[in-house]
Amino acid sequence: KFHPIVSLTDAISKLDNGLYDVLIAEFPRTSEFNDNYLFTTPVYLDQQVLVQRVDSITHNRRIKSQLDLAGDSIWVVANSPLINRVNNLSHEIGDTIYIITDSTYAAEQLTIMTAIGDVKQAVVNAKVAQKLAKEYPFLDISTNISFTQFQSWIVNKNDSLLCDSLNSWIQTIKQTEYYKSLECKYFK
């Protein structure tokens, strides 16, 4: 069975409690999550970007580099690995970046809320931002927050057999034209 999710917090809880076998979401491999879950072979590459509105008249963006986030706040999906990335960035720039987490909305909704002005700025995966930037002309996604990262699915730490089976399937399907067509459809 497939269960669409909006709340990453809820999905992780259901994975932890055995209600879900695998969580298929934008999930960069991080040391924090590596301790608690098994990661599949990477499915694709992505990176995190800052989404913000540009001025509707001048088309200027407020945040021009990561350094401009010093002392500022950003929205991130609750329990997302992106929180760890923003905390690391905060240490790298030597100043606090305040994180507002949202357990109700997914990255798509935070991006749309930023585009319509309900949220000042958010950090989401670039693939999500790129799709939505086409629909919202005043949305800026040009400030990278991370390097390119492997995106994987996660499996309960105790289910290595399922993880091995998924890895075998992923490696096989990535060699096919079908995978290439899916990649073009969803990522290009």
Z-matrix of the N, CA and C atoms (Angstrom, degrees):
N
C 1 1.443
C 2 1.520 1 109.45
N 3 1.310 2 115.39 1 144.20
C 4 1.459 3 121.33 2 174.56
C 5 1.518 4 108.32 3 -107.14
N 6 1.329 5 116.33 4 135.76
C 7 1.457 6 122.04 5 178.54
C 8 1.525 7 107.60 6 -123.12
N 9 1.333 8 117.69 7 110.03
C 10 1.467 9 118.24 8 175.47
C 11 1.526 10 109.58 9 -63.53
N 12 1.306 11 115.83 10 142.78
C 13 1.464 12 119.79 11 -179.55
C 14 1.522 13 109.88 12 -122.60
N 15 1.283 14 115.14 13 151.21
C 16 1.459 15 121.25 14 169.45
C 17 1.520 16 107.79 15 -117.75
N 18 1.310 17 115.71 16 -44.62
C 19 1.455 18 120.87 17 -177.14
C 20 1.529 19 110.46 18 -89.80
N 21 1.327 20 116.08 19 113.93
C 22 1.455 21 120.86 20 177.09
C 23 1.530 22 110.04 21 -64.35
N 24 1.320 23 117.46 22 -36.41
C 25 1.463 24 121.88 23 177.71
C 26 1.523 25 110.58 24 -57.72
N 27 1.319 26 115.61 25 -47.18
C 28 1.464 27 121.26 26 179.68
C 29 1.531 28 110.97 27 -64.43
N 30 1.321 29 116.74 28 -43.04
C 31 1.462 30 120.67 29 -178.75
C 32 1.530 31 111.70 30 -64.31
N 33 1.325 32 117.11 31 -42.80
C 34 1.472 33 120.66 32 178.66
C 35 1.527 34 109.95 33 -64.04
N 36 1.323 35 117.07 34 -41.07
C 37 1.464 36 121.09 35 177.78
C 38 1.524 37 110.69 36 -60.64
N 39 1.328 38 116.85 37 -42.61
C 40 1.468 39 120.20 38 -179.76
C 41 1.525 40 111.13 39 -69.93
N 42 1.314 41 118.26 40 -32.10
C 43 1.466 42 121.16 41 174.25
C 44 1.526 43 109.39 42 -66.84
N 45 1.328 44 116.41 43 -44.70
C 46 1.465 45 121.28 44 179.47
C 47 1.525 46 112.03 45 -61.47
N 48 1.325 47 116.56 46 -35.95
C 49 1.468 48 121.41 47 -177.29
C 50 1.523 49 113.74 48 -89.70
N 51 1.326 50 117.45 49 5.32
C 52 1.449 51 120.83 50 176.32
C 53 1.519 52 115.37 51 80.95
N 54 1.333 53 118.00 52 7.07
C 55 1.462 54 120.20 53 177.30
C 56 1.533 55 111.28 54 -76.75
N 57 1.328 56 116.48 55 -29.29
C 58 1.466 57 122.52 56 174.49
C 59 1.521 58 107.56 57 -114.02
N 60 1.330 59 115.25 58 145.72
C 61 1.465 60 120.25 59 176.18
C 62 1.516 61 112.07 60 -92.59
N 63 1.307 62 115.56 61 -34.51
C 64 1.462 63 120.49 62 -177.54
C 65 1.518 64 108.20 63 -145.20
N 66 1.315 65 116.07 64 144.55
C 67 1.462 66 121.64 65 177.13
C 68 1.522 67 107.44 66 -111.72
N 69 1.312 68 114.77 67 114.53
C 70 1.464 69 121.19 68 179.52
C 71 1.519 70 106.65 69 -102.76
N 72 1.314 71 115.37 70 103.58
C 73 1.457 72 121.36 71 -177.39
C 74 1.526 73 107.84 72 -154.68
N 75 1.316 74 115.87 73 174.79
C 76 1.462 75 118.97 74 175.48
C 77 1.516 76 107.49 75 -72.34
N 78 1.319 77 115.94 76 103.03
C 79 1.448 78 120.12 77 -173.18
C 80 1.518 79 111.27 78 -134.14
N 81 1.344 80 117.77 79 97.04
C 82 1.458 81 117.97 80 174.64
C 83 1.525 82 109.79 81 -71.31
N 84 1.288 83 115.72 82 146.78
C 85 1.467 84 120.38 83 -179.65
C 86 1.525 85 108.52 84 -76.08
N 87 1.323 86 116.30 85 119.12
C 88 1.460 87 121.46 86 178.93
C 89 1.522 88 108.69 87 -126.51
N 90 1.322 89 115.97 88 156.81
C 91 1.469 90 119.37 89 -178.73
C 92 1.529 91 110.99 90 -63.55
N 93 1.318 92 117.45 91 -35.95
C 94 1.465 93 121.09 92 -179.76
C 95 1.525 94 111.00 93 -61.06
N 96 1.326 95 117.19 94 -47.96
C 97 1.458 96 120.41 95 -179.17
C 98 1.524 97 111.35 96 -78.82
N 99 1.313 98 117.05 97 -24.31
C 100 1.463 99 121.74 98 178.58
C 101 1.532 100 110.95 99 -62.78
N 102 1.333 101 117.19 100 -29.76
C 103 1.463 102 121.35 101 179.28
C 104 1.534 103 112.17 102 -72.05
N 105 1.335 104 116.79 103 -23.96
C 106 1.464 105 120.44 104 -172.34
C 107 1.525 106 115.15 105 -110.14
N 108 1.321 107 117.55 106 -15.49
C 109 1.468 108 121.15 107 -174.21
C 110 1.523 109 111.00 108 -140.24
N 111 1.314 110 115.17 109 161.17
C 112 1.457 111 121.01 110 170.25
C 113 1.519 112 107.70 111 -94.50
N 114 1.302 113 116.50 112 137.89
C 115 1.458 114 121.69 113 178.45
C 116 1.519 115 109.51 114 -105.91
N 117 1.319 116 115.62 115 138.85
C 118 1.461 117 119.00 116 175.44
C 119 1.516 118 109.74 117 -76.81
N 120 1.318 119 114.57 118 171.43
C 121 1.458 120 120.77 119 168.63
C 122 1.523 121 107.52 120 -52.29
N 123 1.317 122 119.17 121 140.21
C 124 1.466 123 119.42 122 179.60
C 125 1.534 124 111.78 123 -55.50
N 126 1.323 125 114.27 124 138.76
C 127 1.453 126 120.82 125 -179.48
C 128 1.524 127 109.87 126 -93.42
N 129 1.330 128 116.48 127 -35.67
C 130 1.461 129 121.42 128 178.04
C 131 1.518 130 109.21 129 -160.88
N 132 1.309 131 116.19 130 176.18
C 133 1.458 132 122.72 131 177.43
C 134 1.523 133 109.45 132 -107.82
N 135 1.313 134 116.02 133 145.83
C 136 1.456 135 120.83 134 177.46
C 137 1.523 136 107.66 135 -157.56
N 138 1.301 137 116.54 136 175.11
C 139 1.452 138 121.55 137 174.20
C 140 1.521 139 107.86 138 -148.32
N 141 1.316 140 116.00 139 168.55
C 142 1.456 141 120.32 140 -179.73
C 143 1.523 142 109.61 141 -97.67
N 144 1.339 143 113.80 142 143.64
C 145 1.456 144 120.56 143 178.40
C 146 1.522 145 109.58 144 -132.37
N 147 1.319 146 114.41 145 157.89
C 148 1.460 147 121.12 146 172.61
C 149 1.519 148 107.60 147 -86.84
N 150 1.311 149 117.54 148 129.43
C 151 1.464 150 120.84 149 172.82
C 152 1.521 151 107.29 150 -105.73
N 153 1.314 152 115.06 151 131.43
C 154 1.458 153 121.72 152 -179.26
C 155 1.521 154 108.63 153 -151.08
N 156 1.302 155 115.96 154 160.01
C 157 1.465 156 120.35 155 176.72
C 158 1.524 157 109.38 156 -84.71
N 159 1.305 158 115.56 157 147.16
C 160 1.463 159 120.39 158 170.01
C 161 1.519 160 107.53 159 -98.70
N 162 1.313 161 116.09 160 156.26
C 163 1.453 162 120.55 161 177.31
C 164 1.528 163 108.92 162 -61.92
N 165 1.324 164 117.05 163 131.61
C 166 1.468 165 120.83 164 -174.92
C 167 1.525 166 112.92 165 -68.11
N 168 1.321 167 117.89 166 -19.51
C 169 1.468 168 120.22 167 179.96
C 170 1.520 169 111.30 168 -98.95
N 171 1.344 170 116.75 169 -51.78
C 172 1.468 171 119.98 170 -175.76
C 173 1.524 172 113.18 171 -87.71
N 174 1.334 173 116.83 172 -17.29
C 175 1.471 174 123.46 173 -175.67
C 176 1.528 175 112.40 174 62.11
N 177 1.333 176 116.65 175 21.21
C 178 1.461 177 121.17 176 175.99
C 179 1.521 178 109.76 177 -83.43
N 180 1.314 179 115.51 178 146.96
C 181 1.454 180 120.47 179 175.74
C 182 1.519 181 108.48 180 -104.41
N 183 1.310 182 116.26 181 146.57
C 184 1.460 183 121.88 182 -177.77
C 185 1.521 184 111.74 183 -73.46
N 186 1.324 185 117.27 184 -45.13
C 187 1.466 186 122.76 185 -179.78
C 188 1.521 187 107.80 186 -98.24
N 189 1.324 188 116.41 187 115.96
C 190 1.466 189 120.36 188 -177.69
C 191 1.525 190 112.66 189 -102.71
N 192 1.344 191 116.35 190 -21.42
C 193 1.466 192 120.60 191 177.20
C 194 1.520 193 108.49 192 -148.51
N 195 1.296 194 115.27 193 168.70
C 196 1.468 195 120.86 194 178.98
C 197 1.527 196 111.38 195 -58.82
N 198 1.319 197 117.20 196 -32.03
C 199 1.464 198 121.32 197 -179.09
C 200 1.522 199 111.88 198 -63.48
N 201 1.330 200 116.95 199 -28.02
C 202 1.467 201 121.23 200 179.53
C 203 1.527 202 112.37 201 -68.80
N 204 1.319 203 117.90 202 -11.23
C 205 1.464 204 121.10 203 179.25
C 206 1.529 205 112.77 204 -80.99
N 207 1.327 206 117.87 205 -7.21
C 208 1.466 207 121.72 206 -179.81
C 209 1.525 208 110.03 207 -56.50
N 210 1.345 209 116.26 208 123.30
C 211 1.448 210 121.80 209 178.76
C 212 1.520 211 114.30 210 77.04
N 213 1.319 212 117.14 211 1.98
C 214 1.461 213 121.91 212 -178.07
C 215 1.530 214 109.79 213 -99.12
N 216 1.324 215 116.29 214 175.85
C 217 1.457 216 120.39 215 179.11
C 218 1.523 217 110.20 216 -124.21
N 219 1.319 218 115.21 217 150.90
C 220 1.466 219 121.79 218 177.88
C 221 1.530 220 108.56 219 -137.22
N 222 1.312 221 115.38 220 156.16
C 223 1.464 222 122.02 221 176.94
C 224 1.515 223 109.00 222 -98.79
N 225 1.341 224 115.92 223 141.07
C 226 1.454 225 122.69 224 178.22
C 227 1.533 226 107.37 225 -143.44
N 228 1.315 227 116.17 226 147.01
C 229 1.460 228 120.49 227 175.53
C 230 1.528 229 108.67 228 -61.75
N 231 1.325 230 116.54 229 134.10
C 232 1.470 231 121.42 230 -179.06
C 233 1.530 232 110.85 231 -59.23
N 234 1.318 233 115.87 232 142.21
C 235 1.469 234 125.01 233 179.58
C 236 1.523 235 113.71 234 64.20
N 237 1.300 236 117.77 235 12.98
C 238 1.458 237 121.37 236 179.93
C 239 1.530 238 110.37 237 -77.48
N 240 1.338 239 116.98 238 147.71
C 241 1.472 240 119.39 239 173.74
C 242 1.528 241 111.63 240 -63.77
N 243 1.322 242 117.35 241 -15.05
C 244 1.460 243 120.76 242 179.12
C 245 1.527 244 111.63 243 -65.93
N 246 1.330 245 117.05 244 -24.83
C 247 1.466 246 120.82 245 177.33
C 248 1.523 247 109.64 246 -60.75
N 249 1.314 248 115.75 247 -44.53
C 250 1.462 249 120.78 248 178.21
C 251 1.529 250 110.79 249 -60.86
N 252 1.323 251 116.68 250 -41.17
C 253 1.464 252 120.67 251 179.55
C 254 1.523 253 110.99 252 -63.64
N 255 1.335 254 117.34 253 -43.20
C 256 1.466 255 120.38 254 -179.93
C 257 1.533 256 110.10 255 -66.89
N 258 1.330 257 117.55 256 -39.19
C 259 1.475 258 119.82 257 175.85
C 260 1.524 259 110.99 258 -61.36
N 261 1.323 260 116.94 259 -42.38
C 262 1.467 261 119.96 260 177.23
C 263 1.524 262 111.07 261 -63.12
N 264 1.327 263 116.91 262 -41.69
C 265 1.467 264 120.78 263 177.88
C 266 1.526 265 110.32 264 -61.91
N 267 1.312 266 116.85 265 -39.98
C 268 1.467 267 121.48 266 177.66
C 269 1.530 268 110.50 267 -57.42
N 270 1.342 269 116.51 268 -43.86
C 271 1.476 270 120.31 269 177.40
C 272 1.524 271 110.57 270 -66.62
N 273 1.325 272 116.99 271 -39.12
C 274 1.464 273 120.89 272 -178.05
C 275 1.528 274 112.36 273 -64.64
N 276 1.335 275 117.03 274 -37.88
C 277 1.467 276 119.15 275 -179.10
C 278 1.524 277 112.09 276 -88.33
N 279 1.341 278 116.30 277 -6.71
C 280 1.465 279 120.68 278 175.50
C 281 1.518 280 113.93 279 73.89
N 282 1.317 281 116.91 280 27.21
C 283 1.456 282 120.20 281 177.86
C 284 1.526 283 108.60 282 -153.19
N 285 1.314 284 116.13 283 163.23
C 286 1.456 285 121.42 284 -176.87
C 287 1.522 286 111.25 285 -78.45
N 288 1.321 287 115.35 286 135.57
C 289 1.455 288 122.49 287 166.56
C 290 1.525 289 104.27 288 -115.14
N 291 1.307 290 116.27 289 117.87
C 292 1.462 291 121.17 290 -177.69
C 293 1.526 292 109.18 291 -80.26
N 294 1.318 293 115.56 292 132.06
C 295 1.460 294 121.49 293 -176.97
C 296 1.513 295 109.38 294 -109.05
N 297 1.325 296 115.02 295 124.67
C 298 1.461 297 122.04 296 173.83
C 299 1.523 298 105.58 297 -105.37
N 300 1.321 299 116.79 298 117.64
C 301 1.462 300 119.63 299 -179.00
C 302 1.521 301 110.29 300 -98.26
N 303 1.303 302 114.48 301 148.78
C 304 1.458 303 120.38 302 179.59
C 305 1.517 304 108.89 303 -129.22
N 306 1.324 305 116.92 304 120.26
C 307 1.463 306 120.39 305 -178.46
C 308 1.522 307 112.34 306 -95.67
N 309 1.321 308 116.92 307 -2.03
C 310 1.460 309 120.89 308 -178.98
C 311 1.522 310 112.33 309 -92.02
N 312 1.319 311 116.44 310 -37.72
C 313 1.462 312 121.12 311 -171.12
C 314 1.522 313 112.70 312 -109.40
N 315 1.314 314 114.67 313 152.76
C 316 1.467 315 122.31 314 174.50
C 317 1.532 316 108.72 315 -92.55
N 318 1.320 317 115.64 316 178.33
C 319 1.469 318 121.22 317 -177.68
C 320 1.527 319 112.12 318 -58.79
N 321 1.327 320 117.25 319 -38.33
C 322 1.462 321 120.40 320 -179.92
C 323 1.520 322 111.05 321 -60.67
N 324 1.339 323 116.17 322 -45.81
C 325 1.458 324 120.09 323 -179.20
C 326 1.529 325 111.47 324 -66.78
N 327 1.340 326 117.83 325 -40.24
C 328 1.469 327 119.79 326 177.28
C 329 1.531 328 110.79 327 -62.63
N 330 1.320 329 116.46 328 -37.54
C 331 1.463 330 120.00 329 178.23
C 332 1.527 331 110.51 330 -64.98
N 333 1.318 332 116.70 331 -45.49
C 334 1.472 333 120.60 332 178.89
C 335 1.528 334 110.18 333 -64.44
N 336 1.324 335 117.18 334 -42.06
C 337 1.464 336 120.44 335 178.68
C 338 1.526 337 111.10 336 -61.75
N 339 1.325 338 116.76 337 -34.52
C 340 1.461 339 120.56 338 175.45
C 341 1.525 340 109.55 339 -68.66
N 342 1.314 341 116.63 340 -44.36
C 343 1.466 342 121.20 341 -178.53
C 344 1.525 343 112.35 342 -60.35
N 345 1.337 344 117.43 343 -35.15
C 346 1.462 345 119.93 344 -178.43
C 347 1.534 346 112.58 345 -93.95
N 348 1.333 347 116.47 346 -0.38
C 349 1.459 348 120.47 347 173.94
C 350 1.518 349 115.92 348 92.15
N 351 1.322 350 119.01 349 6.71
C 352 1.467 351 121.01 350 177.97
C 353 1.525 352 111.82 351 -76.96
N 354 1.331 353 116.82 352 -25.09
C 355 1.460 354 123.90 353 178.62
C 356 1.518 355 106.64 354 -126.22
N 357 1.348 356 116.21 355 136.50
C 358 1.467 357 119.24 356 -176.94
C 359 1.525 358 111.88 357 -66.21
N 360 1.329 359 116.96 358 -46.88
C 361 1.462 360 121.38 359 -179.75
C 362 1.516 361 108.94 360 -165.13
N 363 1.316 362 115.59 361 155.48
C 364 1.460 363 120.92 362 -178.15
C 365 1.522 364 108.88 363 -144.06
N 366 1.324 365 115.28 364 162.79
C 367 1.466 366 121.08 365 173.34
C 368 1.520 367 107.11 366 -114.86
N 369 1.331 368 115.06 367 125.73
C 370 1.468 369 122.10 368 -179.94
C 371 1.520 370 108.50 369 -141.69
N 372 1.321 371 116.27 370 171.15
C 373 1.458 372 119.81 371 175.49
C 374 1.529 373 109.83 372 -70.24
N 375 1.319 374 115.43 373 145.35
C 376 1.462 375 121.76 374 -175.71
C 377 1.526 376 112.45 375 -60.02
N 378 1.322 377 118.27 376 -38.87
C 379 1.471 378 120.49 377 -177.76
C 380 1.529 379 110.69 378 -61.16
N 381 1.308 380 117.53 379 -40.01
C 382 1.463 381 121.83 380 176.74
C 383 1.524 382 109.45 381 -64.54
N 384 1.324 383 115.81 382 -48.93
C 385 1.464 384 121.14 383 -177.64
C 386 1.529 385 111.94 384 -62.33
N 387 1.327 386 117.05 385 -40.95
C 388 1.464 387 120.61 386 -178.61
C 389 1.518 388 111.91 387 -62.45
N 390 1.338 389 116.69 388 -41.76
C 391 1.468 390 120.01 389 178.86
C 392 1.523 391 111.07 390 -61.93
N 393 1.314 392 116.38 391 -45.09
C 394 1.458 393 120.16 392 -175.16
C 395 1.527 394 112.92 393 -78.63
N 396 1.322 395 117.61 394 -26.82
C 397 1.471 396 120.79 395 179.31
C 398 1.531 397 111.41 396 -61.91
N 399 1.323 398 116.55 397 -27.19
C 400 1.468 399 120.08 398 178.00
C 401 1.528 400 111.33 399 -66.21
N 402 1.329 401 116.67 400 -29.70
C 403 1.462 402 121.54 401 -177.86
C 404 1.529 403 113.15 402 -91.16
N 405 1.313 404 117.29 403 -18.01
C 406 1.460 405 121.71 404 -176.46
C 407 1.533 406 109.14 405 -124.56
N 408 1.340 407 116.69 406 97.12
C 409 1.471 408 120.49 407 -172.33
C 410 1.527 409 114.99 408 -65.22
N 411 1.328 410 118.75 409 -19.50
C 412 1.459 411 120.35 410 -179.35
C 413 1.528 412 112.73 411 -97.89
N 414 1.306 413 116.41 412 17.60
C 415 1.456 414 121.85 413 179.09
C 416 1.525 415 109.28 414 -97.93
N 417 1.322 416 116.18 415 126.30
C 418 1.464 417 121.35 416 178.05
C 419 1.523 418 109.11 417 -106.30
N 420 1.331 419 116.12 418 132.15
C 421 1.471 420 121.40 419 -179.85
C 422 1.531 421 110.94 420 -129.43
N 423 1.330 422 116.44 421 24.50
C 424 1.470 423 120.21 422 -171.16
C 425 1.531 424 114.76 423 -86.36
N 426 1.322 425 118.52 424 -6.25
C 427 1.464 426 120.13 425 -179.59
C 428 1.527 427 109.93 426 -96.99
N 429 1.320 428 115.70 427 109.16
C 430 1.470 429 120.83 428 178.46
C 431 1.526 430 109.45 429 -74.15
N 432 1.324 431 114.51 430 141.63
C 433 1.455 432 121.18 431 177.71
C 434 1.530 433 110.69 432 -107.33
N 435 1.321 434 116.57 433 -20.67
C 436 1.468 435 120.22 434 -179.08
C 437 1.522 436 110.18 435 -142.39
N 438 1.306 437 114.66 436 169.35
C 439 1.450 438 121.39 437 167.93
C 440 1.525 439 107.99 438 -76.48
N 441 1.303 440 116.79 439 171.19
C 442 1.457 441 120.70 440 174.96
C 443 1.521 442 108.71 441 -63.48
N 444 1.341 443 115.59 442 136.48
C 445 1.461 444 121.03 443 -177.72
C 446 1.522 445 110.42 444 -130.50
N 447 1.337 446 115.16 445 152.21
C 448 1.455 447 120.66 446 173.15
C 449 1.524 448 109.20 447 -70.41
N 450 1.323 449 116.81 448 135.42
C 451 1.455 450 122.22 449 176.23
C 452 1.526 451 107.96 450 -109.07
N 453 1.309 452 115.63 451 125.76
C 454 1.455 453 121.54 452 -176.04
C 455 1.523 454 110.23 453 -127.98
N 456 1.309 455 115.33 454 169.74
C 457 1.466 456 121.89 455 170.12
C 458 1.518 457 106.24 456 -95.13
N 459 1.336 458 116.79 457 157.34
C 460 1.456 459 118.63 458 178.73
C 461 1.526 460 110.33 459 -118.12
N 462 1.331 461 113.36 460 148.25
C 463 1.462 462 123.01 461 -177.27
C 464 1.527 463 107.00 462 -130.02
N 465 1.310 464 116.48 463 149.96
C 466 1.457 465 121.15 464 176.00
C 467 1.531 466 109.39 465 -52.54
N 468 1.311 467 116.88 466 137.38
C 469 1.470 468 123.45 467 -176.46
C 470 1.533 469 112.93 468 -54.51
N 471 1.326 470 117.75 469 -26.23
C 472 1.469 471 121.89 470 -176.30
C 473 1.530 472 113.46 471 -91.46
N 474 1.317 473 117.80 472 4.73
C 475 1.464 474 119.89 473 -175.43
C 476 1.538 475 111.39 474 -117.07
N 477 1.327 476 115.73 475 61.46
C 478 1.466 477 120.44 476 -178.25
C 479 1.532 478 112.00 477 -66.23
N 480 1.329 479 117.64 478 -29.36
C 481 1.461 480 120.44 479 178.03
C 482 1.529 481 111.00 480 -63.29
N 483 1.328 482 117.14 481 -45.52
C 484 1.464 483 120.57 482 176.87
C 485 1.519 484 110.72 483 -62.67
N 486 1.319 485 117.15 484 -43.12
C 487 1.461 486 120.91 485 -179.83
C 488 1.532 487 110.68 486 -61.67
N 489 1.327 488 117.22 487 -42.98
C 490 1.468 489 121.22 488 177.75
C 491 1.523 490 111.09 489 -62.39
N 492 1.323 491 117.08 490 -41.46
C 493 1.469 492 120.99 491 178.84
C 494 1.528 493 111.06 492 -64.87
N 495 1.324 494 116.40 493 -43.47
C 496 1.463 495 119.91 494 177.72
C 497 1.523 496 111.11 495 -63.52
N 498 1.325 497 117.04 496 -41.13
C 499 1.464 498 120.60 497 179.03
C 500 1.522 499 111.21 498 -60.77
N 501 1.308 500 116.49 499 -42.60
C 502 1.465 501 120.52 500 178.65
C 503 1.525 502 110.45 501 -62.42
N 504 1.327 503 116.26 502 -45.40
C 505 1.462 504 121.14 503 179.58
C 506 1.532 505 111.39 504 -63.84
N 507 1.337 506 117.07 505 -44.60
C 508 1.468 507 121.12 506 -179.68
C 509 1.522 508 110.48 507 -61.41
N 510 1.330 509 116.87 508 -45.75
C 511 1.463 510 120.04 509 -179.67
C 512 1.527 511 111.49 510 -62.18
N 513 1.327 512 116.62 511 -37.03
C 514 1.468 513 120.83 512 179.60
C 515 1.527 514 110.89 513 -70.53
N 516 1.314 515 116.58 514 -48.70
C 517 1.471 516 119.42 515 -174.78
C 518 1.527 517 112.29 516 -69.71
N 519 1.325 518 118.03 517 -28.96
C 520 1.466 519 120.40 518 179.40
C 521 1.528 520 112.30 519 -64.97
N 522 1.318 521 117.03 520 -15.67
C 523 1.467 522 121.16 521 179.19
C 524 1.528 523 112.63 522 -88.43
N 525 1.326 524 117.41 523 -2.77
C 526 1.463 525 120.41 524 -172.59
C 527 1.533 526 112.31 525 -99.52
N 528 1.315 527 114.63 526 161.65
C 529 1.462 528 121.05 527 174.06
C 530 1.523 529 110.76 528 -66.89
N 531 1.328 530 115.96 529 -31.73
C 532 1.459 531 120.90 530 178.80
C 533 1.526 532 110.45 531 -58.61
N 534 1.324 533 117.40 532 -46.14
C 535 1.455 534 121.28 533 178.51
C 536 1.524 535 110.42 534 -61.47
N 537 1.331 536 116.16 535 -42.85
C 538 1.462 537 119.79 536 -179.94
C 539 1.521 538 111.09 537 -62.25
N 540 1.338 539 117.06 538 -36.64
C 541 1.460 540 119.11 539 178.03
C 542 1.532 541 110.81 540 -69.95
N 543 1.333 542 117.85 541 -37.06
C 544 1.455 543 120.78 542 176.15
C 545 1.531 544 110.98 543 -64.90
N 546 1.300 545 115.54 544 -40.97
C 547 1.458 546 121.08 545 179.06
C 548 1.523 547 110.31 546 -61.44
N 549 1.335 548 116.54 547 -43.71
C 550 1.473 549 120.36 548 178.16
C 551 1.525 550 110.69 549 -65.47
N 552 1.302 551 116.74 550 -41.71
C 553 1.467 552 121.30 551 -177.63
C 554 1.531 553 112.00 552 -63.74
N 555 1.327 554 116.64 553 -43.21
C 556 1.453 555 119.58 554 -172.61
C 557 1.533 556 115.24 555 -100.38
N 558 1.312 557 118.14 556 -19.61
C 559 1.451 558 119.33 557 -173.81
C 560 1.508 559 115.26 558 -120.22
N 561 1.306 560 118.92 559 -3.84
C 562 1.465 561 118.82 560 -178.53
C 563 1.485 562 111.43 561 -122.76
